[in-house]
Amino acid sequence: MHKKLAPTPPMGWNSWDCYGAAVNEEQLLANADYMAKHLKDYGWEYVVCDIQWSEPTADSFYYHHFAELCMDEYSRLIPSVERFPSSADGKGFKPIADYIHSLGLKFGIHIMRGIPRQAAHRNTKIKCEGVTARDIAKPSSVCLWNPDMYGVQTEKKGAQEYYDSIFELYASWGVDYIKCDDIANTEIFPHDPYSARKEIEMIRKAIDNCGRDMVLSLSPGPAPVWEHEHLAANANMWRMTGDFWDEWEKLHAMFERCYVWQEYVQPGAWPDCDMLPIGRIQLTEELPQYRNRYTRFTHDEQITMMTLWGIFRSPLMIGAEMRENDEFTLSLLQNRELIDMLKNSSGARQFKREETDGKGEIIWTSKGENCKYVALFNTDDKEREIIFDITDIAVGGAEYVVWDMWAHKEHAATKDTFAAKVNSHGAKLFKITLK
């Protein structure tokens, strides 16, 4: 039943790319206001507070290992009042969720799998009679990049009850979306590449029991493609990759990841290419070469990213501090034709890939309602003319309209073919319909 919660790829904004571990209430709500004003009418709806919202001292992209976290009497993390002042007096994220809902949007939070390390060390109680945090914690199961949490001993009494209790809390706050971290990466535990399988199932059960609909996203990747059935049975989206940043090599590598996952894209269960590192990002980064900058992707590379994410039907999560979007960035996010393809197409496939040493051309196709989509990608370091034979995807001899979805105009074509000059690292996206 959870698949009905995401019949099309979720679209929203996440605080990580711009604020890392340090996002606060003002920044969160200001981006929600921006989305409501500029993007809601285009289908964007989720506003997601990423990691470390329970840490009072979080101030950059980096984690303060073993920092004190805010926690309630049942070993459940709660927002830091220092960063989220409306959470005072036990209100948690409810005031923020209520405000975001008042804008016609939805609210999401990031969590780490497991139970807080500090709860296990202090042997605090959980919402299960006769059981403490230490009884269910699994100290040998620790995230490699953030030691805040221990995994849980899934076979122990109290483990499911603990997960049930945190989602009961999130439901009371009005949370609509959960990004669960340290749970899908096959490279973290090479001896046991899907060791969090049972915890994924427990989270699924806890959401189902909490009385509130919540979309479930699993991070980080790469998630194992051979576990596609288990992932789809428990989550709405899961990462195909590690953290994606604005580097051409990472974008180029995404073509292979999309190709591997193309058979398993389905309504309600979406392989996820990760966030869109566009606009102004990394405002709280400590390293000067990365701090408070606009994306390093060229305009053509940004169009390539949006085109691939769109035709593949990946979830779309904006990484920018949206208040500083320039006209070009906003144009990427307000392309109704791209968003219509994202929501209503099917059967995306890599049609062709011809490259030498990673340079050449790639073509993807998909089906729409009474139309076909064709994406032409140039992975070369110079402009290329790419030719497409319409008869490969449609009836030969018929006359077609070829519509350029980025230029928003008709593109010249013969009865059977069309050609397009594509900039280096760029893309062209076309909608093909019968005349």
Secondary structure, DSSP 8 states (H G I E B T S, - for coil): -GGGG-SS--EEEESHHHHTT---HHHHHHHHHHHHHHTGGGT--EEEE-S-TT-TT--SSS--TT----B-TTS-B---TTT-GGGTTTTTTHHHHHHHHHTT-EEEEEEESSEEHHHHHHT-B-SSTT-BHHHHEEEEEE-SS-TTEEEE-TTSTTHHHHHHHHHHHHHHHT--EEEEESSS-TTT-TTSTTTTHHHHHHHHHHHHHTTS--EEEE-SS---GGGHHHHHHH-SEEESSS---S-HHHHHHHHHHHHHHGGG-BTTBEEE---B--SEE-TT-SSTTTSSEE-SS-HHHHHHHHHHHHHHT--EEE-S-GGG--HHHHHHHT-HHHHHHHHH-EEEEEEEEEEETTEEEEEEEEEETTEEEEEEEE-SSS-EEEEEEGGGTS-TT--EEEEETTTTEEE---SSEEEEEE-TT-EEEEEEEE-
